[in-house]
Amino acid sequence: MKSITIQGTKRESVGKKSTKALRDAELVPCVVYGGKEPLNFSTEEKSFKELVYTPEAHTVELVLDGKNIPAVLQDIQFHPITDRILHADFYQLSKDKPVIMDVPVSLTGRAKGVLAGGNLIQSFRKLKIKALPSDLPDEIVIDVTPLKIGNKIYVGDIKTEKYTFLHPDNAVVVAIKMSRNAMKGESVEEEETPENE
């Protein structure tokens, strides 16, 4: 999985006053968990651009006062009106500890059901998985080519040995549904024949 680097500065003071001062300076208060104890730090808001405003999933290399900490973003809070980032939680990666992460779903192929006039419905743009850091995929690729109208792909249909899905096996990821035009296809054809003109 691709990694991005975020430069930060450790915070000694974590009260409301210092937090407000950080936000006024367009800095985001953050915490990284998973080490011996939680570590408070701040970083520029623009540091999150490649991490948050993208459909891709990334791990993070936190550089805090010269120390490198591999991590993943666990939670992020936005201001309800301005949409500015208010706070972010990270979790430190360890080679032997599984981590939970949302990974994008990528569809390939052209479904038979779509060619027959059906509609492809994608219920999940991302799936939550649990895996060791070395087994985190960039994306979960699903080939929809064999799907006919009425077919579905469930979470339980996606085979993998490297990670575990944190969704029920019967959760529908992709489905091909009958479109309205396909349902009334016969009457449409009749209307288009010369006899009916």
C-alpha positions as CSV (number, residue, x, y, z in Angstrom):
1,M,0.0,0.0,0.0
2,K,1.2,3.5,-0.8
3,S,2.4,5.7,2.0
4,I,2.4,9.5,2.4
5,T,4.5,11.5,4.7
6,I,3.1,14.0,7.3
7,Q,5.4,16.3,9.1
8,G,4.3,17.2,12.6
9,T,5.3,18.8,15.9
10,K,4.8,17.2,19.3
11,R,2.4,19.0,21.6
12,E,3.1,19.5,25.3
13,S,0.0,21.4,26.1
14,V,-3.4,19.9,25.1
15,G,-5.9,22.2,26.8
16,K,-8.8,24.0,25.0
17,K,-6.8,27.2,24.8
18,S,-3.8,25.7,23.1
19,T,-6.1,23.7,20.8
20,K,-7.9,26.9,19.7
21,A,-4.6,28.6,19.1
22,L,-3.5,25.7,16.9
23,R,-6.7,25.9,14.8
24,D,-6.4,29.6,14.5
25,A,-2.9,29.0,13.0
26,E,-4.5,26.5,10.5
27,L,-2.9,23.6,12.4
28,V,-4.7,20.4,13.2
29,P,-4.4,18.8,16.7
30,C,-3.8,15.1,16.3
31,V,-3.1,12.0,18.5
32,V,-1.3,8.8,17.5
33,Y,-2.2,5.7,19.5
34,G,-0.7,2.2,19.5
35,G,2.6,3.0,21.1
36,K,3.5,2.8,24.8
37,E,1.3,5.9,25.4
38,P,-0.8,8.2,23.2
39,L,1.3,10.9,21.5
40,N,-0.2,14.4,20.9
41,F,1.1,16.4,17.9
42,S,-0.1,19.0,15.4
43,T,0.4,19.3,11.7
44,E,-0.7,21.7,8.9
45,E,-4.2,21.2,7.6
46,K,-2.9,20.9,4.0
47,S,-0.9,17.8,5.1
48,F,-4.2,15.9,4.8
49,K,-4.9,16.7,1.2
50,E,-3.5,13.5,-0.3
51,L,-4.8,11.4,2.6
52,V,-8.4,12.5,3.0
53,Y,-9.5,14.1,-0.3
54,T,-8.8,11.0,-2.4
55,P,-10.6,7.7,-3.2
56,E,-7.3,5.9,-2.6
57,A,-6.2,4.3,0.7
58,H,-2.8,5.1,2.2
59,T,-0.6,4.4,5.1
60,V,1.1,7.3,6.7
61,E,4.7,8.0,7.8
62,L,4.5,10.5,10.6
63,V,7.7,12.5,11.1
64,L,7.5,14.1,14.6
65,D,10.5,16.1,15.6
66,G,12.8,13.8,13.6
67,K,11.2,10.5,14.7
68,N,9.4,8.4,12.1
69,I,6.2,6.6,13.1
70,P,4.4,4.4,10.6
71,A,0.7,4.7,11.1
72,V,-2.8,4.7,9.6
73,L,-5.6,7.3,9.9
74,Q,-8.3,6.0,12.3
75,D,-10.7,8.8,12.7
76,I,-11.1,12.4,11.6
77,Q,-13.5,15.1,12.7
78,F,-14.7,18.0,10.4
79,H,-16.3,21.3,11.4
80,P,-20.1,20.9,10.6
81,I,-20.3,24.2,8.8
82,T,-16.9,25.1,7.4
83,D,-15.8,21.5,6.7
84,R,-12.3,22.3,8.1
85,I,-10.5,19.5,9.9
86,L,-10.8,19.8,13.6
87,H,-9.0,16.7,14.9
88,A,-7.4,13.5,13.7
89,D,-6.6,10.2,15.3
90,F,-3.8,7.9,14.0
91,Y,-2.9,4.4,15.0
92,Q,0.8,3.3,15.0
93,L,1.6,0.3,12.8
94,S,3.4,-2.7,14.1
95,K,4.6,-5.6,11.9
96,D,2.9,-8.3,14.0
97,K,-0.3,-6.3,14.9
98,P,-3.3,-6.4,12.6
99,V,-4.9,-3.1,11.7
100,I,-8.4,-2.0,10.6
101,M,-8.7,0.1,7.5
102,D,-11.2,1.1,4.7
103,V,-9.9,0.0,1.3
104,P,-11.5,1.1,-2.0
105,V,-13.4,-1.3,-4.2
106,S,-12.4,-1.3,-7.9
107,L,-14.7,-2.9,-10.5
108,T,-13.3,-4.4,-13.7
109,G,-15.0,-5.8,-16.8
110,R,-18.3,-5.1,-18.4
111,A,-21.1,-7.1,-16.8
112,K,-23.2,-9.3,-19.1
113,G,-26.3,-8.0,-17.4
114,V,-25.4,-4.4,-18.2
115,L,-24.9,-5.4,-21.9
116,A,-28.4,-6.9,-21.7
117,G,-29.9,-3.6,-20.5
118,G,-29.6,-4.0,-16.7
119,N,-28.2,-1.5,-14.2
120,L,-25.1,-2.1,-12.1
121,I,-25.5,-1.0,-8.5
122,Q,-22.4,-0.7,-6.4
123,S,-23.3,-0.7,-2.7
124,F,-19.8,-0.3,-1.3
125,R,-17.2,2.1,-2.6
126,K,-14.9,1.0,0.3
127,L,-14.8,-2.2,2.4
128,K,-13.5,-2.3,6.0
129,I,-10.8,-5.0,6.4
130,K,-8.4,-6.2,9.1
131,A,-4.9,-7.2,8.1
132,L,-1.3,-7.1,9.0
133,P,0.4,-3.9,7.7
134,S,2.4,-5.9,5.1
135,D,-0.9,-7.4,3.7
136,L,-2.9,-4.2,3.3
137,P,-4.0,-4.0,-0.4
138,D,-4.2,-0.8,-2.4
139,E,-7.7,-1.8,-3.6
140,I,-10.1,-4.7,-3.7
141,V,-10.6,-5.7,-7.4
142,I,-13.8,-7.3,-8.4
143,D,-14.4,-8.6,-12.0
144,V,-18.1,-8.1,-12.8
145,T,-18.0,-9.6,-16.3
146,P,-19.9,-12.8,-15.5
147,L,-22.8,-11.0,-13.7
148,K,-26.2,-11.3,-15.4
149,I,-29.4,-9.5,-14.5
150,G,-30.4,-10.5,-11.0
151,N,-26.9,-11.6,-10.0
152,K,-25.1,-10.2,-6.9
153,I,-21.7,-10.4,-5.4
154,Y,-21.6,-10.7,-1.7
155,V,-18.8,-10.0,0.7
156,G,-18.6,-13.8,1.3
157,D,-17.9,-14.3,-2.4
158,I,-14.7,-12.4,-2.4
159,K,-11.9,-14.8,-1.7
160,T,-8.8,-13.7,0.2
161,E,-6.3,-15.3,2.6
162,K,-4.4,-12.2,3.5
163,Y,-7.1,-10.1,5.2
164,T,-10.5,-10.4,6.9
165,F,-13.6,-8.4,6.0
166,L,-15.4,-6.7,8.8
167,H,-18.8,-6.9,7.1
168,P,-21.4,-9.7,7.2
169,D,-20.8,-12.4,4.5
170,N,-24.3,-11.6,3.1
171,A,-23.7,-7.9,2.5
172,V,-24.2,-7.1,-1.2
173,V,-21.2,-5.3,-2.8
174,V,-22.4,-5.3,-6.4
175,A,-25.7,-6.2,-8.0
176,I,-27.2,-6.1,-11.5
177,K,-30.8,-5.0,-11.5
178,M,-33.4,-4.9,-14.2
179,S,-33.7,-1.4,-15.7
180,R,-37.1,0.1,-16.5
181,N,-36.3,0.1,-20.2
182,A,-35.3,-3.6,-20.1
183,M,-38.6,-4.5,-18.2
184,K,-40.8,-2.8,-20.8
185,G,-38.4,-3.7,-23.7
186,E,-41.1,-5.5,-25.7
187,S,-43.6,-2.6,-25.6
188,V,-40.8,-0.2,-26.6
189,E,-39.9,-2.4,-29.6
190,E,-43.6,-2.5,-30.6
191,E,-43.8,1.3,-30.5
192,E,-40.8,1.6,-32.7
193,T,-42.2,-0.7,-35.5
194,P,-43.5,1.1,-38.7
195,E,-47.0,-0.4,-38.1
196,N,-47.4,1.7,-35.0
197,E,-46.3,5.0,-36.7
